[in-house]
Amino acid sequence: MDVLDPAKVDDILARSAGEMVSLDVLRCGDSPRLSGQDAGHVDVLVGVEVGLPPVLVCRRTMRVIDGVHRVLAARLRGDAEIEVCFFDGDQREAFVVAVLANAAHGLPLTLADRTAAATRILEFYPEWSDRAIARITGLAAPTVGAIRRRASFDRPDSRVGRDGRVRPLTTAEGRRQAVRLLADRPDASLRQIARESGISVGTARDVRRRLAEGQDPVPLNQRGPRGPSRRGLSPERRSPEAVLERLCRDPSLRSSETGRVMLRWLTTQVKDVDRGKDFVDLVPPHSTILIVEAARGLAHRWERFANEVERRLTSTSESA
C-alpha cells in the first residue's frame, strides 16, 4: 500500500485463514509495549492449545506484528509451527497495525504504552486527526491533541480523519469562498454553499450569521498574521489604487449619483492615505501614543465598514 489510510486499518486485522509457518523463521521485536513481554501472560497461553487467532507477520521482514506472546508460548510448548497471516506493508504501517491489534484484544496496553504509541504514530503520520489516532491507540482524542501540542512534529495544512476523508485544519479559505458564493447566489441553500466551498453546513451557517451581524466571517484565531487571504490576486491588483481603478470603471457606480459620490469619497481616502508616511518623522515624541491610537482607531473603522459591506451581500438570503 502506498499511503496507510486510518479508516482501512481495521480491514488489515480482518484476517482470513492463515498458513502454517515454522517458528524458527519468525522474529519478535518493535512491540508497542514499553516493558517488553509479560512472562505471566505467556505462561497462561502455554496451556491454551486451540482457539487462538493466527499471528500477524510482516511478510518482508518476518517480524511478528501481533501475537508475540502466542509465539513465545508455542516455543515453550515445543511446537514447530504456528498459524500465520501475512501483512504486506512497511515498518510504520506494521507498527500502527500492531498498536490497534494490541489495543483491541489480548493483554491490554498500559496507559504509558498507548501514550508512547500515539507519540510515535504522530511522528509517522502527522496529518492524521486526533480522533483517528485515538481510535487506534485507545486514548481519548483530547489526550492525543495534548500529545501533539507538546511535540515538535510538522503541522500539515490538513488532517485525515478516522473515516479516511481529508479535512483542512482551518476553514478560513472555505469561509471566504462561502462569502463569494453567497454574494453571487444569495438564494442558494446552505447545503449547496457548504458543498461548493468545502466546509460543513454548520460552518456555512456561521459565515452567514457573522455577515449578518457585521463580523468578519473568519474567526480571529484563523485569520493569521496577515489578515484575510485574497488568494488568486497579484499584489499589484490588491493595492487600494488598483481596486479604486477597477471600481471607477464599474458602470453601475458611474451611472448613479450615489455611486459617483462614493467613488469621489474613496478617491480622496486612497490618495490621502499614503501621505501619512511624510509625517512619520514630524510626530513629536510626547504625541506618539495619541497618533498611534488615532491611526488604529481609523483602521478599526475601516474594518467595521468592510464587515458591513460583507453583511450587505447576504441580506437577501437572510430575509428569505
C-alpha positions as CSV (number, residue, x, y, z in Angstrom):
1,M,0.0,0.0,0.0
2,D,1.3,3.5,-0.8
3,V,-0.3,5.5,2.0
4,L,-1.9,4.0,5.0
5,D,-5.5,5.1,5.4
6,P,-6.6,5.2,9.1
7,A,-10.0,4.1,8.0
8,K,-8.6,0.9,6.4
9,V,-6.5,-0.3,9.4
10,D,-9.4,-2.4,10.6
11,D,-9.5,-4.2,7.3
12,I,-6.0,-5.4,7.8
13,L,-6.9,-7.0,11.0
14,A,-9.9,-8.8,9.4
15,R,-7.7,-11.8,8.7
16,S,-8.6,-14.7,6.5
17,A,-7.4,-18.2,7.3
18,G,-3.7,-18.3,7.8
19,E,-1.0,-20.7,6.8
20,M,1.4,-22.8,8.9
21,V,4.9,-21.3,9.2
22,S,8.0,-22.5,11.1
23,L,8.6,-20.8,14.4
24,D,12.3,-20.7,13.6
25,V,11.8,-18.1,10.8
26,L,9.7,-15.6,12.9
27,R,11.3,-12.6,14.6
28,C,10.0,-10.7,17.6
29,G,10.5,-7.1,18.3
30,D,9.3,-3.5,17.8
31,S,6.5,-4.0,20.2
32,P,4.3,-1.1,21.4
33,R,4.8,-2.5,25.0
34,L,7.5,-0.4,26.7
35,S,8.2,-3.1,29.3
36,G,8.5,-5.9,26.8
37,Q,6.6,-9.2,27.0
38,D,4.6,-10.4,30.0
39,A,6.0,-13.7,31.2
40,G,2.9,-14.4,33.2
41,H,0.7,-14.0,30.2
42,V,2.9,-16.3,28.2
43,D,2.5,-19.0,30.9
44,V,-1.3,-18.7,30.6
45,L,-1.1,-19.1,26.8
46,V,1.1,-22.2,27.1
47,G,-1.9,-24.1,28.4
48,V,-4.2,-22.9,25.6
49,E,-3.7,-25.1,22.5
50,V,-6.8,-24.2,20.4
51,G,-9.0,-21.1,19.7
52,L,-6.2,-18.5,19.4
53,P,-6.2,-16.3,16.3
54,P,-3.4,-16.5,13.7
55,V,-0.3,-14.5,14.4
56,L,0.1,-11.4,12.1
57,V,3.5,-11.3,10.5
58,C,5.2,-8.7,8.2
59,R,6.0,-10.8,5.0
60,R,9.0,-8.7,4.1
61,T,10.8,-9.0,7.4
62,M,9.1,-12.0,9.0
63,R,8.7,-9.8,12.1
64,V,5.7,-10.6,14.3
65,I,3.3,-7.6,14.3
66,D,0.7,-9.1,16.6
67,G,1.0,-12.3,18.6
68,V,4.4,-12.3,20.2
69,H,3.0,-13.8,23.4
70,R,1.5,-16.6,21.3
71,V,4.8,-17.2,19.5
72,L,6.7,-17.4,22.8
73,A,4.1,-19.8,24.3
74,A,4.2,-22.0,21.2
75,R,8.0,-22.2,21.5
76,L,7.7,-23.2,25.2
77,R,5.3,-25.9,24.3
78,G,7.8,-27.3,21.8
79,D,5.7,-26.5,18.7
80,A,7.4,-26.5,15.4
81,E,4.9,-24.3,13.5
82,I,2.2,-21.7,14.2
83,E,-0.6,-20.3,12.1
84,V,0.3,-17.0,10.4
85,C,-1.4,-14.3,8.4
86,F,0.9,-12.1,6.4
87,F,0.9,-8.3,6.2
88,D,2.4,-6.5,3.2
89,G,3.4,-3.1,4.3
90,D,6.3,-1.0,5.6
91,Q,7.6,-0.7,9.2
92,R,5.5,2.3,10.0
93,E,2.3,0.7,8.9
94,A,3.2,-2.5,10.7
95,F,3.6,-0.6,14.0
96,V,0.2,1.1,13.6
97,V,-1.5,-2.3,13.0
98,A,0.3,-3.7,16.0
99,V,-1.0,-1.0,18.2
100,L,-4.5,-1.4,17.1
101,A,-4.3,-5.2,17.4
102,N,-2.9,-5.0,20.9
103,A,-5.4,-2.3,22.0
104,A,-8.3,-4.4,20.7
105,H,-7.7,-7.8,22.2
106,G,-5.3,-9.9,24.3
107,L,-3.2,-8.3,27.0
108,P,-4.2,-4.6,27.2
109,L,-1.6,-2.0,26.6
110,T,-0.9,0.3,29.6
111,L,-1.5,4.0,29.5
112,A,2.2,4.6,29.1
113,D,2.3,2.1,26.2
114,R,-0.6,3.9,24.5
115,T,0.8,7.3,25.1
116,A,4.2,6.3,23.6
117,A,2.4,4.7,20.7
118,A,0.4,7.8,20.0
119,T,3.6,9.9,20.0
120,R,5.2,7.5,17.5
121,I,2.2,7.4,15.2
122,L,2.1,11.3,15.3
123,E,5.7,11.2,14.1
124,F,4.8,8.8,11.3
125,Y,1.5,10.4,10.2
126,P,1.2,14.0,11.5
127,E,-1.6,14.5,9.0
128,W,-3.9,12.0,10.8
129,S,-6.6,13.6,13.0
130,D,-6.6,13.3,16.8
131,R,-9.7,11.1,16.6
132,A,-8.1,8.7,14.1
133,I,-5.1,8.2,16.3
134,A,-7.3,7.9,19.4
135,R,-9.3,5.1,17.9
136,I,-6.1,3.2,17.1
137,T,-4.4,3.7,20.5
138,G,-7.4,3.6,22.7
139,L,-6.7,7.1,24.1
140,A,-9.2,10.0,24.2
141,A,-9.0,12.4,21.3
142,P,-8.2,15.4,23.6
143,T,-5.3,13.4,25.1
144,V,-3.9,12.8,21.6
145,G,-4.3,16.5,20.9
146,A,-2.3,17.3,24.1
147,I,0.5,15.0,23.0
148,R,0.5,16.7,19.6
149,R,0.8,20.1,21.1
150,R,3.7,19.0,23.4
151,A,5.6,17.5,20.5
152,S,7.5,19.3,17.7
153,F,6.2,17.5,14.7
154,D,5.4,19.1,11.4
155,R,2.0,20.8,11.3
156,P,0.3,19.9,8.0
157,D,-2.4,22.0,6.4
158,S,-5.0,19.2,6.6
159,R,-5.8,16.1,8.6
160,V,-7.0,12.7,7.6
161,G,-10.0,11.7,9.8
162,R,-11.0,8.3,11.1
163,D,-13.3,7.9,8.1
164,G,-10.3,8.4,5.7
165,R,-11.5,11.9,4.5
166,V,-9.1,14.8,4.3
167,R,-10.2,17.9,6.0
168,P,-8.3,21.3,6.3
169,L,-7.1,22.3,9.7
170,T,-8.6,25.8,9.2
171,T,-11.8,26.7,7.5
172,A,-10.6,30.2,6.7
173,E,-10.3,29.8,2.9
174,G,-13.6,27.8,2.8
175,R,-15.3,30.6,4.7
176,R,-14.1,33.2,2.3
177,Q,-15.3,31.1,-0.6
178,A,-18.7,30.8,1.1
179,V,-18.8,34.6,1.2
180,R,-18.2,34.8,-2.5
181,L,-20.8,32.2,-3.2
182,L,-23.4,33.9,-1.0
183,A,-22.8,37.1,-2.9
184,D,-23.1,35.5,-6.3
185,R,-26.0,33.2,-5.4
186,P,-27.9,34.6,-2.4
187,D,-30.8,32.2,-3.0
188,A,-28.6,29.1,-2.8
189,S,-29.2,26.7,0.1
190,L,-26.6,26.4,2.9
191,R,-26.0,22.8,1.9
192,Q,-25.0,23.9,-1.6
193,I,-22.8,26.7,-0.3
194,A,-21.1,24.2,2.1
195,R,-20.5,21.6,-0.6
196,E,-19.0,24.0,-3.1
197,S,-16.8,25.8,-0.6
198,G,-15.6,22.6,1.1
199,I,-17.0,23.4,4.6
200,S,-19.7,21.9,6.8
201,V,-23.3,23.2,6.7
202,G,-22.8,24.4,10.3
203,T,-19.8,26.5,9.2
204,A,-21.7,27.9,6.3
205,R,-24.5,28.9,8.7
206,D,-21.9,30.5,11.0
207,V,-20.5,32.5,8.0
208,R,-24.0,33.8,7.1
209,R,-24.6,34.7,10.8
210,R,-21.3,36.6,11.1
211,L,-22.0,38.6,8.0
212,A,-25.5,39.5,9.2
213,E,-24.0,40.7,12.5
214,G,-21.3,42.8,10.8
215,Q,-18.5,40.4,11.9
216,D,-15.6,39.1,9.9
217,P,-16.7,35.7,8.5
218,V,-13.4,34.2,9.6
219,P,-12.8,33.8,13.4
220,L,-9.9,35.7,14.8
221,N,-7.9,32.6,15.5
222,Q,-8.0,31.5,11.9
223,R,-7.1,34.8,10.2
224,G,-3.3,34.5,10.6
225,P,-0.8,37.4,11.0
226,R,-1.6,38.9,7.6
227,G,-5.3,39.1,7.8
228,P,-7.8,37.6,5.3
229,S,-6.3,36.0,2.3
230,R,-7.0,37.1,-1.2
231,R,-5.5,34.2,-3.0
232,G,-5.5,34.5,-6.7
233,L,-4.8,38.3,-6.9
234,S,-1.4,39.6,-7.5
235,P,0.0,42.2,-5.0
236,E,-0.5,44.9,-7.7
237,R,-4.2,44.1,-8.1
238,R,-4.7,44.1,-4.3
239,S,-3.4,47.6,-3.8
240,P,-6.1,50.3,-3.0
241,E,-5.1,52.2,-6.1
242,A,-5.7,49.2,-8.4
243,V,-9.0,48.4,-6.7
244,L,-10.1,52.0,-7.0
245,E,-9.3,52.0,-10.7
246,R,-11.5,48.9,-11.2
247,L,-14.3,50.5,-9.2
248,C,-14.2,53.6,-11.3
249,R,-14.7,51.5,-14.4
250,D,-17.9,49.9,-12.9
251,P,-20.9,51.2,-14.9
252,S,-23.3,50.6,-12.0
253,L,-21.3,53.1,-9.9
254,R,-20.6,55.6,-12.6
255,S,-24.2,55.8,-13.8
256,S,-25.7,56.8,-10.4
257,E,-25.3,59.9,-8.3
258,T,-24.8,57.9,-5.1
259,G,-22.2,55.7,-6.9
260,R,-20.3,58.8,-8.1
261,V,-20.4,60.2,-4.5
262,M,-18.9,57.0,-3.2
263,L,-16.2,57.0,-5.8
264,R,-15.2,60.6,-5.0
265,W,-15.1,59.7,-1.3
266,L,-13.0,56.6,-2.0
267,T,-10.6,58.5,-4.3
268,T,-9.9,61.0,-1.5
269,Q,-9.3,58.3,1.0
270,V,-6.9,56.4,-1.3
271,K,-5.0,59.4,-2.4
272,D,-4.5,60.8,1.1
273,V,-3.7,57.6,3.0
274,D,-0.1,57.4,1.8
275,R,0.6,61.0,2.8
276,G,1.0,59.7,6.3
277,K,4.5,58.5,5.6
278,D,5.5,62.1,5.0
279,F,4.7,62.9,8.6
280,V,6.2,60.0,10.5
281,D,9.4,61.9,11.3
282,L,7.5,65.0,12.3
283,V,5.5,63.4,15.1
284,P,6.7,64.8,18.5
285,P,7.7,62.1,21.0
286,H,5.0,63.2,23.5
287,S,2.3,62.8,20.8
288,T,3.4,59.4,19.5
289,I,0.8,57.4,21.5
290,L,-2.0,59.7,20.5
291,I,-1.2,59.5,16.8
292,V,-0.9,55.7,17.0
293,E,-4.3,55.4,18.7
294,A,-5.9,57.7,16.1
295,A,-4.4,55.6,13.3
296,R,-5.6,52.4,14.8
297,G,-9.0,53.8,15.5
298,L,-9.3,54.7,11.8
299,A,-8.2,51.3,10.8
300,H,-10.8,49.8,13.1
301,R,-13.5,51.9,11.5
302,W,-12.4,50.7,8.1
303,E,-12.6,47.1,9.3
304,R,-16.1,47.8,10.6
305,F,-17.0,49.3,7.2
306,A,-15.7,46.2,5.4
307,N,-17.7,44.0,7.7
308,E,-20.9,46.0,7.0
309,V,-20.3,45.7,3.2
310,E,-19.9,41.9,3.5
311,R,-23.0,41.7,5.7
312,R,-24.9,43.5,2.9
313,L,-24.0,40.8,0.5
314,T,-26.2,38.3,2.3
315,S,-29.1,40.4,3.3
316,T,-31.3,38.8,0.7
317,S,-30.6,35.3,1.9
318,E,-31.1,36.3,5.5
319,S,-34.6,37.8,4.8
320,A,-35.5,34.6,2.9
